[in-house]
Amino acid sequence: MTAPIEFDMPDVGEGIAEAEVLEWFVEVGQPIHEDDPMVQVETDKSIVEIPAPATGTLLKQCVPAGEVAKVEELLAIIGDPGALPPEHAEPGAASPAASPAPARVGVPVPATTAHRGAALLVAASNPAAPRRRPMASPRTRRIAVQRGIDLSTLIGSGPHGRILESDLGDQPSADGSSGMAAGAAPAARAVAGRANEVVELRGLRRSIARSMTEALSIPHVTEFREVDATNLLAARTALQPTFEAGGVRLSVFPLLLKAVMRALAIQPSMNATFDAATATLIKHAGVHLGMATATDDGLIVPVIRDADLLDLTELTHEVERLAARARTRTATPEELTGGSFTVTNFGSFGTWLGNPVIRPPEVGIAGFGRISEKVVAVDGKPVVRPVLPIVVAADHRINDGAHLAGFVNAVAAAVAQPLLLLS
């Protein structure tokens, strides 16, 4: 008999310390082949399928779906049927026959990611596919048992298809009762289905909460500016036919990214990362531009590597590619780390302006609001012009008001004279 393999949660990306288990593709007792998809996890960066490290039988899922596994924590045990080591057996289980001591392994995960929606579509189109255990909290499962509800017949409304208590509806228990205490007041019965939902932050949303808490330690200094966008819109209109001929739609956003990069070249102290623990500032030689992207799960920031080396066409293609990968949660950890400055576009949501928060360890962030017509003074006369709101926040430990003003002035000049962006 071969020794069981104790498989540790692998390191699935730079800076990743833990991941939430979304779904096990193999149930305990089922056979699995090496490199077959075994379990799907979600980090604060992406969704990753972890393959089996060996061929055998899945003896134990050490971290259930919905729970968090830390890197190097025991994730699964694979071996011969019935060879589960005694120390991992469930209480009250029969002791297995003596078997060789388990081998502990942790293998790297390939840079392949997948979106759970694809798995759901496959399962829906193949009724013969093996049933997977629905994702639900212990409380939800207990209530479902009390009410005689088969969770596999429900479609969860929670993240990644998780079945919430509210998805169970106001159905009676298996014994016909509603689960209410005898003598309950009519008012209590009338609102019985209005239970509060308790949500434990997981995956991306928990990462965002942690990151924003860390960002509060940064002393922000912020400047707001409004710029005449007449020439910017005219430049986009003039360039659009050329881009459309190449099958690309040119938006204003790549032009704004170009403006930011021109300003970073003028004010390099903004294109930096700061380690407060060692009081070390790194001024980056290249511009690795973070691009805040809204997804169904929360805000994700893919990074355009060496964005300053790309022409406008290349930059537009990279914006579209990374935005698509972020929205489908298929971006690799390498595409989501290593930024030196971040840009966010409030205007894409119809928002006039916002107050952006710096992403540590970066020391600055720029935001652009919705372009709208306003009455402005031109040569002493009131005229209506399209106006672009700009807001830039800087880490006051690194950049003073003069640095911030120099950066904003450079962005405003580039927006007002967009021909500078094509040089």
C-alpha positions in Angstrom: 0.0 0.0 0.0 1.4 3.4 -0.9 1.6 6.2 1.6 -1.2 8.7 1.7 -0.3 12.2 0.5 -1.1 15.2 2.7 -1.4 18.1 0.3 -0.8 21.6 1.7 -2.5 24.8 0.4 0.0 26.0 -2.2 1.2 29.6 -2.7 -1.0 30.7 -5.6 0.5 34.2 -6.1 2.9 36.8 -4.8 1.8 38.2 -1.4 -1.1 35.7 -1.1 -1.4 34.3 2.4 -4.8 32.6 2.3 -7.6 31.7 0.0 -11.3 30.8 0.4 -12.3 27.4 -0.8 -15.2 27.9 -3.2 -15.9 24.4 -4.4 -14.5 20.8 -4.3 -14.7 19.1 -7.7 -14.2 15.7 -6.1 -16.1 14.2 -3.2 -14.5 12.1 -0.5 -14.1 8.5 -1.6 -14.0 9.4 -5.3 -11.0 8.6 -7.5 -8.9 11.4 -9.0 -6.0 11.6 -11.4 -2.9 13.7 -11.1 -3.3 17.2 -12.5 -7.1 16.8 -12.7 -9.0 19.9 -11.2 -9.5 19.1 -7.6 -10.7 22.3 -5.8 -11.4 25.9 -6.7 -10.3 28.7 -4.4 -10.7 32.5 -4.4 -7.9 34.8 -3.3 -8.1 38.6 -3.0 -6.8 38.7 -6.6 -8.4 35.9 -8.6 -10.2 32.6 -8.8 -7.9 29.6 -9.2 -8.4 25.9 -9.9 -5.9 23.7 -7.9 -5.1 20.4 -9.6 -4.6 17.1 -7.8 -0.9 16.4 -6.8 -1.2 12.7 -7.4 -3.5 9.9 -8.6 -5.6 8.1 -6.0 -8.7 8.5 -3.9 -9.7 11.7 -2.2 -9.6 10.6 1.5 -10.4 13.9 3.1 -11.3 17.5 2.3 -9.4 19.2 5.2 -10.9 22.6 4.5 -14.7 22.6 3.6 -16.2 24.8 0.9 -16.8 28.3 2.3 -13.9 28.2 4.7 -10.5 29.9 4.4 -7.2 27.9 4.0 -3.9 29.5 4.8 -0.9 28.9 2.6 0.9 25.6 3.8 -2.2 24.6 5.8 -3.3 21.0 5.2 -5.9 21.1 2.3 -6.5 17.5 1.2 -5.4 13.9 1.7 -5.1 11.5 -1.2 -4.2 7.8 -1.1 -5.5 4.3 -1.4 -9.1 3.7 -0.4 -9.5 3.3 3.3 -5.9 4.5 4.0 -6.8 7.7 5.9 -4.3 8.1 8.7 -5.9 7.6 12.2 -5.0 11.1 13.3 -7.2 12.5 10.5 -10.2 10.2 11.0 -13.5 11.6 12.1 -14.4 11.0 15.7 -16.1 7.6 16.1 -14.9 6.3 12.8 -13.5 2.8 12.5 -9.7 2.6 12.7 -8.2 1.9 9.2 -5.7 -0.8 8.6 -2.1 0.2 9.3 -0.6 2.1 6.4 2.6 3.9 5.6 3.2 7.3 7.1 1.6 10.0 4.9 3.8 12.2 2.7 3.4 15.9 3.0 3.5 17.8 -0.3 2.8 21.3 -1.5 3.0 21.8 -5.3 2.9 25.1 -7.3 -0.3 25.9 -9.0 -0.2 26.6 -12.8 -1.0 30.1 -13.9 -4.4 29.0 -15.1 -7.6 30.5 -13.6 -11.2 29.8 -14.2 -14.6 31.5 -13.5 -17.1 29.4 -11.6 -19.8 30.3 -14.1 -18.2 28.1 -16.7 -18.4 25.1 -14.3 -22.1 25.9 -13.6 -22.8 26.0 -17.4 -21.1 22.7 -18.0 -23.1 21.1 -15.1 -26.4 22.5 -16.4 -25.7 21.2 -19.9 -24.8 17.7 -18.7 -27.4 16.3 -16.3 -25.3 13.1 -16.0 -22.4 15.1 -14.4 -21.7 14.2 -10.8 -23.6 16.3 -8.2 -21.5 18.8 -6.3 -22.1 19.7 -2.7 -24.0 23.0 -2.6 -22.2 25.9 -0.9 -24.0 27.0 2.3 -23.2 27.9 5.9 -23.8 25.4 8.7 -26.7 27.4 9.9 -28.3 27.4 6.5 -27.8 23.7 6.2 -29.4 23.1 9.6 -32.5 25.1 8.7 -32.8 23.3 5.4 -32.7 19.9 7.2 -35.4 21.2 9.7 -37.6 22.2 6.8 -36.9 19.2 4.6 -35.4 21.3 1.8 -32.9 19.7 -0.6 -30.2 22.3 -1.1 -29.2 20.8 -4.4 -32.5 21.9 -5.9 -31.9 25.6 -5.1 -30.0 28.3 -6.9 -28.0 30.4 -4.4 -28.1 34.2 -4.6 -24.9 34.7 -2.6 -21.4 35.1 -3.9 -20.3 32.3 -6.3 -23.8 30.7 -6.0 -23.7 30.3 -2.2 -27.1 29.4 -0.8 -28.2 32.0 1.8 -30.8 31.6 4.5 -33.0 34.0 2.6 -33.0 31.6 -0.4 -34.8 29.0 1.7 -37.9 31.1 1.7 -40.6 30.9 4.3 -41.2 27.3 3.9 -42.6 25.1 6.7 -40.5 22.4 8.5 -40.8 18.8 7.5 -43.3 18.3 10.4 -45.5 21.0 8.9 -44.7 23.6 11.5 -43.3 27.0 10.5 -40.6 26.8 13.1 -42.3 29.4 15.3 -42.8 29.0 19.0 -46.3 28.2 20.1 -48.3 31.3 21.1 -46.3 33.7 19.0 -47.9 37.0 18.4 -49.5 37.6 14.9 -47.1 40.5 14.3 -44.2 38.1 14.7 -45.7 35.7 12.2 -46.3 38.6 9.7 -42.6 39.5 9.5 -41.1 36.1 10.0 -39.7 36.1 6.5 -37.9 39.4 7.1 -34.8 38.1 8.9 -31.7 40.1 8.8 -28.9 38.7 6.7 -25.6 38.2 8.4 -22.8 38.3 5.8 -19.2 37.3 6.7 -16.8 39.0 4.4 -14.9 36.6 2.2 -12.5 36.6 -0.7 -12.3 39.9 -2.6 -14.6 41.9 -0.4 -12.7 41.0 2.7 -9.4 41.9 0.9 -10.9 45.3 0.0 -11.9 45.9 3.6 -8.5 45.1 4.8 -6.8 47.2 2.1 -9.0 50.2 2.9 -8.3 49.9 6.6 -4.5 49.9 5.8 -5.0 52.9 3.5 -6.4 54.9 6.5 -2.9 55.0 7.9 -1.8 57.1 4.8 -2.0 60.9 5.4 -3.8 62.0 2.2 -3.4 65.5 0.7 -5.8 66.1 -2.2 -6.3 68.6 -4.9 -9.3 69.1 -7.1 -9.3 70.8 -10.6 -11.7 71.3 -13.5 -10.2 71.5 -17.0 -11.7 72.5 -20.3 -12.0 69.2 -22.3 -12.9 70.7 -25.7 -9.6 69.8 -27.3 -9.5 66.4 -25.6 -12.9 65.4 -27.1 -11.9 66.8 -30.5 -8.7 64.7 -30.4 -10.7 61.6 -29.6 -13.2 62.4 -32.5 -10.3 62.9 -34.9 -8.5 59.6 -33.9 -11.7 57.5 -33.7 -12.0 56.5 -37.4 -8.4 55.2 -37.5 -9.0 53.1 -34.4 -12.4 51.8 -35.7 -10.7 50.7 -38.9 -8.5 48.5 -36.7 -11.5 47.1 -34.8 -10.9 49.1 -31.7 -13.2 51.7 -30.0 -11.2 54.6 -28.7 -12.6 56.0 -25.4 -11.3 59.1 -23.6 -9.7 56.9 -20.9 -6.5 55.9 -22.7 -5.9 59.5 -23.5 -6.3 60.3 -19.8 -3.8 57.5 -18.9 -1.4 59.2 -21.3 -1.9 62.5 -19.6 -1.1 60.8 -16.2 2.0 59.2 -17.5 3.3 62.5 -18.9 2.7 64.1 -15.5 4.5 61.2 -13.7 7.6 61.8 -16.0 7.5 65.5 -14.8 6.9 64.6 -11.1 8.6 61.2 -10.6 8.1 61.3 -6.8 4.4 60.3 -7.5 5.5 57.2 -9.4 6.8 55.5 -6.3 6.1 53.0 -3.6 6.8 53.5 0.1 7.8 50.9 2.8 6.9 52.6 6.1 8.5 49.9 8.2 11.9 50.5 6.7 11.3 54.2 5.6 12.3 53.2 2.1 11.0 54.9 -1.0 11.3 53.3 -4.4 11.1 55.6 -7.4 10.2 53.4 -10.3 12.0 53.6 -13.6 8.9 52.4 -15.5 5.3 53.3 -15.0 3.2 50.3 -13.9 -0.2 51.8 -14.1 -3.0 50.4 -11.9 -6.5 50.6 -13.6 -9.4 50.5 -11.1 -12.0 48.2 -12.6 -15.5 47.5 -11.2 -16.6 43.9 -11.1 -19.6 42.1 -9.7 -17.5 41.0 -6.8 -15.9 44.4 -6.0 -13.2 46.6 -7.2 -10.1 45.0 -8.9 -7.0 46.8 -10.1 -5.1 45.2 -12.9 -1.8 46.6 -13.7 -0.5 47.8 -17.1 3.2 46.9 -17.0 5.6 49.5 -18.5 2.6 51.5 -19.7 5.0 54.4 -20.6 6.5 52.3 -23.4 3.2 51.7 -25.1 1.8 53.9 -27.9 -1.9 54.9 -27.8 -3.0 51.9 -29.9 -1.1 49.4 -27.7 -2.3 51.1 -24.6 -6.0 50.9 -25.7 -5.7 47.2 -26.5 -4.1 46.6 -23.1 -6.9 48.5 -21.3 -9.5 46.4 -23.0 -7.7 43.1 -22.4 -7.0 43.7 -18.7 -10.5 45.1 -18.0 -12.1 42.0 -19.5 -9.8 39.7 -17.5 -10.6 41.6 -14.3 -14.3 41.5 -14.8 -14.3 37.7 -15.4 -11.9 37.1 -12.5 -9.4 35.4 -14.8 -6.5 37.8 -14.4 -3.4 36.2 -13.1 -1.7 37.3 -9.8 1.1 38.9 -11.9 -1.5 41.0 -13.7 -2.9 42.3 -10.4 0.3 43.2 -8.5 3.3 45.5 -8.8 1.6 48.8 -9.6 3.4 52.1 -9.1 0.4 54.5 -9.5 -3.3 54.0 -9.9 -6.0 55.7 -12.0 -9.7 55.5 -11.4 -12.4 56.8 -13.7 -15.5 57.9 -11.7 -17.0 59.3 -14.9 -17.7 55.9 -16.3 -20.4 55.5 -13.6 -21.9 58.9 -14.4 -20.3 60.3 -11.2 -19.3 64.0 -11.2 -16.3 63.4 -8.9 -15.1 61.2 -6.0 -12.4 61.2 -3.4 -10.0 58.4 -4.3 -8.0 56.4 -1.7 -4.4 55.6 -2.2 -3.5 51.9 -2.5 -0.5 51.1 -0.3 2.4 50.9 -0.9 1.7 53.4 -3.7 2.0 57.1 -2.9 -0.6 58.6 -5.2 -3.8 58.1 -7.2 -5.6 60.1 -9.8 -9.4 60.2 -10.5 -11.4 61.6 -13.3 -15.1 62.5 -13.1 -17.9 62.8 -15.7 -17.3 65.3 -18.5 -20.3 67.7 -18.5 -21.1 71.1 -20.0 -20.6 74.1 -17.8 -20.5 77.9 -18.2 -16.9 79.0 -18.0 -15.1 82.3 -18.6 -13.1 82.5 -21.9 -11.4 85.8 -22.7 -13.6 87.4 -20.1 -16.9 86.1 -21.6 -19.2 83.3 -20.4 -19.3 80.4 -22.7 -20.5 76.8 -22.4 -17.7 74.2 -22.6 -17.3 70.5 -21.7 -15.5 70.4 -18.4 -13.5 67.4 -17.0 -13.1 67.2 -13.2 -9.8 65.9 -11.9 -8.8 64.9 -8.4 -5.4 63.7 -7.3 -4.4 62.4 -3.8 -0.8 62.1 -2.6 0.8 60.5 0.4 1.8 63.6 2.4 4.7 61.7 4.0 6.4 61.6 0.5 4.8 64.5 -1.5 4.1 68.0 -0.4 1.6 70.5 -1.8 4.1 71.7 -4.3 4.7 68.2 -5.7 1.0 67.6 -5.9 0.3 70.9 -7.6 3.1 70.2 -10.2 1.6 66.9 -11.0 -2.0 68.2 -11.4 -0.7 71.1 -13.5 1.0 68.7 -15.8 -2.2 66.5 -16.2 -4.3 69.6 -16.8 -1.9 70.9 -19.5 -1.9 67.6 -21.3 -5.7 67.4 -21.3 -5.9 71.0 -22.6 -3.3 70.3 -25.3 -3.8 66.6 -26.2 -1.4 66.7 -29.1 1.3 66.5 -26.4 0.0 63.0 -25.7 0.9 61.7 -29.1 4.5 62.8 -29.0 
